[in-house]
Amino acid sequence: MNKELIIRSGSSTDFALLKDGKLIELHKEEDDSNFAVGDIFIAKIRKAVPGLNAAFVNVGYEKDAFLHYHDLGPQVSSLLKFIKRVSTGKLKNYSLKDFPFEKDIDKHGIITDVLKSNQSLLVQIVKEPISTKGPRISSELSIAGRYIVLVPFSNRVSISQKIESSEEKERLKRLVKSIKPKGFGIIVRTVAEGKKVAELDKDLQNLLGRWQSMCKKLYKAHHPSKVLGEMNRASSILRDVFNDTFTSIAVDDEDLCNQIKEYLQEIAPKKESIVKLHKSNVPIFEKHGIERQIKTSFGKTVSMSKGAYLVIEHTEAMHVIDVNSGNRSNKAKNQEDTALEVNLISATEVARQLRLRDMGGIIVVDFIDMNNADNRRTLFNHLRDEMKDDRAKHKILPPSKFGLIQITRQRVRPEMNIKTREVDPNGVNGEIEAPIVIIEKIKVDLEKLIKKDHKKITLSAHPFIAAFLTKGFPSTRSKWFFDHKRWVKIKPRDAYTYLEYHFHDKDGEVIKS
């Protein structure tokens, strides 16, 4: 398995994560992104509402952030006392070593017993502003590093559940306890598996340095203001997903390329050589085939292999994904085998689409009905395996008797929504599918016809499309020939609209795919 990270700079920075050449994640970092997940703000409580058991907090966004009682953290009283003493200059030692902790707040308490209007509080963004809602925040702070997460005002040491070996868990817990400073809790991340104490301690010292620099900003700080920013998206993606399977990181900006090399020098010096500066005249996303994948992956309909396709619908309450087998020749033994084959292909694509679009909330997938309980179990296990690499918290329920699988997936950022339709050059329909999508459709339809064993096939299309298919070497038509050992005659038709095309047999009759 090869993983590549392709980074395109411009007015915003775009990050494309490829797995074996296929786009699985797409991120965009806007220059004016002031409320990223992980950012910490010194803010003011605007109003505590006992009916919601929550407070509205002014973090500088047009709408107040929402802070629920359960997101305060058990040691919020200690945090409030610490903020008050640091911001007035009475406390200049930020280590928490000798800081007297307050009693934990009641798990089932009321917000007005803890917070008052106009009170200063450190809060962290856990959910970016989405649609009409302001940011969701927490006052249980955490600072993420490469191998560990530092949790101020805690004494707990916890190990990632994804580390399966109990011996490794015990080893890591023992190492972390030997270096853990008093007053701080530590969460050990999955990538720490097999690491030595020196590597963990280096990460810890870096996080303690970030905590110290944040605390220095609290003295006479303007309210609200950001006191600790999450690292830039390139570094945070590398921090969270980078591992030994990465084979290439390509960047089209020299400064950003150097920044990434410096960061890799810290976390994985042996891998620094995989970072390359893109110097070609061909734009970086086109060079790696990402533009084509974006155009074909973000529409309402998503094509897959063997003629199957997904239809993705968005409603206010949930996302609905419908699995269709398409008009394909059935070479499987029976309908049940066909259903299982299509469902397994679709489950892989569903897992990819959830990450790619960063879809969150409730997702209902309508798979093709299967009567065999073992097949339903196979589908469920396959979907779980495909979603193992998904960093967003999620839960998958087994298939219902109607063939539906329900998924809940954590949403912390606005969904990635890319417009794939373009202005109709014929001026007839207002908007049409992107022309690049039509090439994929023609290819899929052609494969269906070849499976049906049509001998002589002629394609009639608009002159622009015909020219695109026949130009260059190897041309798209030549590639079809190499793949299927069948030569397709292409006729340009002036009367056709831009995206109109038809296949004809040897007698000139239209073939319906």
N, C-alpha and C positions, 0 to 999 in steps of 0.2 A: 504493500500500500504506500503510494507516494502522496505527500501533501505539499502543496505549493501555496504561498501567499503572494498575491499580486496587488501592488499598491499604486493607485493613480492619484496624482496631486492635481490641484487646480483651485477653483473657488472653494471647493470642499475636497476632502480626501476620501477616496473610495477604497475599500479593502475587499478583495475577493479571495475566499478560501476555496481551493480546489482539492478534491480527493480523486486521485487517478484521472485527472483531467476534467472532472465533472464539478461544476459549481455547486457548493453546498452551503456557503454562507456569504452574505453580502452586507457590508457595513458602510455607513457614511458618517464622516465626522465633519460637522459644520463648524466654521470658524467662530460662530457666535453661540456655540452650544454651552450655555452657562449652567445648565442643570443636569449634568451627567450622573448616572448611577455611581455612587461612591464618593461624590463631592460632599465635603463637610462645611456647614455654614454656622456662623454665630447669628442667632435670630432672636426675635421677640415673640412671646406668646401674645397673640391678639385677643383671643377669646377661648375660654374653656367651656364646653357645652356638656353638662352632665347627662342630658338625654341621649347623646351619641356616645358618651363616655370617651370623648376625644377633644382635642384642641385644634383650633385653626392658628397657623403660625405664619408670620410674615417673613418669607425668605427672599423677597425681592422679585418674585414672579407676579404677573398681573392678577393671578388668583392665589389665595392663601393655600399653603400646604396643609395636608391633613395628617394629624398625629394621633393615633389611637392609643388608649391606655396600655394595651398589650404590647405596644411598640416602644414604651418608655424604657424598658429594661429594669431589672430588679434594683440596680444601684443608682437610679436617677437622682436620689437625694444626695448621694456623695458627689455626683457630677455637678449638680446645682451649686453645692457648697464650694467645689473646686473652681468653678467658673467665676463665682463671686469673688473669691480670694485672689485669683490670678488677674482678673480684669481690673481690680482696684490696686494691684501692685503689692498686695500683702504677702503673696506667695510667689517665690521666684525659683523654687525647686520643683520641677515638673515630673520627677521620677516616680511619684506615688509610693515610694519606699516607706516613708514615715508619715504619709497622709492618713489621718484617722477616718475610716470608712463609717458611713451611717448604716442603720439597719435596713435590710431589704424592704421594699414597699409590699403591701398586701397584694397577692395575686388577683384578688377579686375586689380591689378597692375602686374608688371613684376619682376621676381626673381632677376635680376641684380640691381634693385633699392633698394633691401633690403639686399642681401648677396653678399659678395666678396670672392674671393679665399683666402685660408689660414686663414679665420676667425674662431674663436672658437665658438662652439654652443653646447648647451645641446639638445640631441635628444633622443627620446624614440622609442623602437622597437614596431611597430604595426603589423608587419607581418614577421615571421621568414624566413630565406633563404629557398626558394623552387626551386627545380630543378636547372636550370642554373642562377636563379636570386638571387641577393643579398637581404639583408633585406629591407623592406619598413619601413620608419621612419616618425616621426612627431616631431615638436618642440613645439607643444601644449601639455605640460606635464600634467600628472595626476598620482596621487598616490592612489591606491585602498586600502580601508580598508574593514572591515566586513560590516558596515552599511552605510558608506559614501565613496565618492571619493573626494580627495582634488585636486583642480585645481589652481596652482599658477598663478599669474598675471591675475586674473579674479575677478569679483564681483558678478557673477551670482549664484543664487540658483535654482536648478532644481530638480524635483521629478520624480522618475521612473514612466513611463507610465503604468506599470503593476499593480500599486496601483490604484484600481478602485474608491475607495471612495473619493469624493471631500472634505468631512470633514476631512478625515485622511491626505490628501495632504496638506490642509491648516494648520492643526495642526503641521505636520512635518516641513513645511516651516517656521512657526512662531518659532518653537523651534530652528531650525538651524540658523535662522537669529539672534537669541539671543546669540549664542555662536560663530558665524562665525568671524574669525579674519580678519582685514582689509587687502586687497591685495590678498585674496584667495577666489576662488569660491568653491561651494560645490554641488556635485551631490548626492542625497539621493537614496540609493539602495532599491530594493524591500523588502529585509529581514528586513529593518528598520521599517516596518509597525507594529504599536502597541508598539514600544520601547519608553522608557523614556529618558528624556534629559540627565540624568547622563550616560546612556549607549552610547549615541551619542557623548557626550563630551569626554568620555574615549577613544573612537575610534579616535576622532579628535586629541586629545593630542598625541596619538601614531603616527599618520600620520605626525603631525608637528615635532615630534622628528626625524622621518625618513628624513624629509626635511632638518632639521638642520644638521644632520650627513652627508647628501649628500653634502650640501654646504661647510662644513669644508674640504671636499676632493678636492675642486676645486682649492685651493691655490697651485700654482706651480704644478698642476696635469699634469701627462704625457698624451700626446695626441696620439692616442685615448685611453681611458680607461673607464671601467665600474665604475660609481660612485654610482649607486643604483641598486642593483639586486632585481628582483622579488623574493618573498619568495619561499622556495622550493615547488615543485609541490604538495606534500601532503597537506601542509598548504593552498596553493592557491586553491586547489580543495575543501577543507573543507570550506574555506572562501566564495567561490562562490556558492556551491551547498548544503552545510550542512543546514538541518532544522530538525524540530521535527519528521519527518517521518523516519529518520535514526534509524535503530534498532541495527546495529552491525558494528563495524570497527575491522577487523582482520589484524594483522601485524605479520610477521615472523622474525622481527629484534627488539631486546630489546631496543636499543638506539632510533630507529625511533618510537617505541611504546611510549616511555617516552616523546619524543618531541611532539607527537600528543596529549598525555594526557595534557601536559602543555598548548598547544594551545587551546584545548577544555576547559580547566580550565578558560581561559580568555574569550572565546566567548559563551560557554554554559556549565557552571559548573555542571549542573544536568545530563548532558549526558556523563560525563567523564567515567562513569562505563561501557559504551557500548564498550569501547576500550579493546580488548583482545589480548594477545600475543599467537601466534600459536606455540604450542610445539610438535605437532604430528610428527611422522616419515614420514607420507605421505605429500608430498609437498603441500603448501597452495593452489595453483591454482587447483591441482587435487582434493583436499579435498572438494572444493566448486564447482566442476564441470566446472571450467572455461576453462581448457585446451580443453575439449571436445567441448565447445561452440565456442572457437576460431577456432578450426579445421573445424567446420561445418558452420561457419558464414562468413569466409573471402574468400571463393572460388568464382569462376565466377558464379556458380549456387548456389542459396540459397533455401533450402527446407522450406516449411511452412506446416501448418496443412491442413487437407482435401485434400492432394495431390497437392496443388498449389505450384508454385515455381517462383523465380525471376531469371533472367539472367542479370548480371551487366557487362557492357562493358565500358572500359575507352578509350577515345580518347584524342588527344592533346587539343582539344577545349572544350570538355564537357564530361559528364557522361551520359550514356543511360541505363535505366532500363526497361526491358521488363517483363510484368506480364503474366504468363501462368497458366491456370486453371488445367493443368495436366490431366492425364487419370483417371478421377474419376467418380463414379456413380452419376448420376444426380437425386437427390431426391427432388430438389427444384421444385416449381410449373412450372416454365418455364425458358427459357434461360436468360431472363432479371434478374430474381431473383438470378440465379446462378452467373451471371456476377457481380451483386452488392455484393453478399456474398464474392466472391473471391477478388474483388477490395478492400473491407473494410479490409479483412485480410492482403492484400498486402500493403495497405496504412500504417498500423501499423508497418509492417516489414520494409517498405521503410524509415519511420521516424527513426526507430532504426538503420538501416544500415548507414544512413547519419551521425548520432552521433558516431556510433561505428567505422567507417572507417575515420571519420572526413573529409568527402568528401566536396569539395567546388567548387565554380564557377557556371557553368550552369549545371543543372541536368534535363534531360527530361525523364519522366516516361510514358511509353506506357501502359495504363490500358486497360482492355477489354472493347470494345465498348458497350455503353448503350444508348438506344434510349430515355429513359424517363428522362426528364429534372430534375424532382425531385430527381431521383437517382443520377444524376451527381452532383446536389447540395449537397446531403447527403454525397457523397464521398469527395467532396471538403472540407466541414465543418469538416468531420472526420479527414482528413489529417492535417488540421490546428490545431485541438485539440491535435492530437498526437505530433505535433511539438512545442507545447506551452512550453515544458520544455527545448527545445534546446537553449543553451546559445549563439550560433553563430547567428549573424543577418541573417535573411532570408526573402525571399518574395516568395509567392506562387500565381501563376496565375490560374484562373478557367480553367476547362477542355475545350480544343478546340473541334470542331465538329468531329475531328478525334480520340478523346479519350485521347489526350496527355495533361499531366499537366507539366508545366515548373516551375522549382524552381531555384532561385539563392540563394546561401548560402555562407556566408563570409568564406574565407579561410585564416587563420592566421598562420597555421603550416603545415608542409608537411603531406600529407595524410598518415594515418596508413595503411601500406601495409604489410600483413603477408603472408609468403609463406606457402601454405597448401599442396603442392605436395611434395612427397618424392621419394627417389631413388627406382627403381623397384628391389625387391630382386630376381626376376627371370632373371634380366639382359636383358630383351627383349625390353621394351619401354623407357628406360632411366629414365623417371619419371612417377609416378602414383599418384592417389589421396591418401591422408593419410588413412591408414587402419581404423582409428576410424570412418571415414566418411562412410565406407562401411556398418558398423553396422546400422547407421541411415538409409541408403538406403534400406537395407534388411527389417528393421522395417516398413518403409513406404510402400514398395511393399507388405509385408505381410498383412498390414491393408487393402490394396486395394483388395487382394484376399479374405480376410474374408468377406468384404462387398459384394463381388460377390457370397458369400455363398458356397465356395468350402469346402467340408466336410473334407476329409483327405488330409493333406498337408505335403509333405516331402521336406526338404531343403538339397540340395547337395552343399558342399562348400569345400574349401581347408582345410586340417587338422588343420592348425593353427586357422582359423576362426571358424571351428566347435568346437574346444576345448574352444575357448574364449566364445562361446555362451552357452556351457553346463557346464562350470566349476563353482565351488563355490555354496554357498547357501545364498540367492536365486540367481540362475543363470539367465542370460538374458532370456533363454527359459522359466524358471519358471515365470518370470515377464510377459512375453507374455501370459502365461496361465492364470495368475490372471487377466490380463486386458481383454482378449478376450474369456476366457473359451474354448480355443481350443489348444490341444496339438500338437506341431509341431515336427515331427521326423526329426532328423538331421543326415545326412550321410557324413562322411569325404571322400573326393575323392582325391587320390594322383595325378591324372592326371590333376587336375585343376590348373590354374595359381593362384597366391596369392589372387587376388581380384575377381576371377570368382565364380559365384554362380547361381544356377537354382532351381526353385520350380517345384515339380512333383505332379501330382494328384494320386488318388488311383490305377490307371492303369499304373503308371510309366511314363505317358506322361508329357512333359515339359509344364508348364502353363506360358503363357505370361501375365505379369502384365499390 
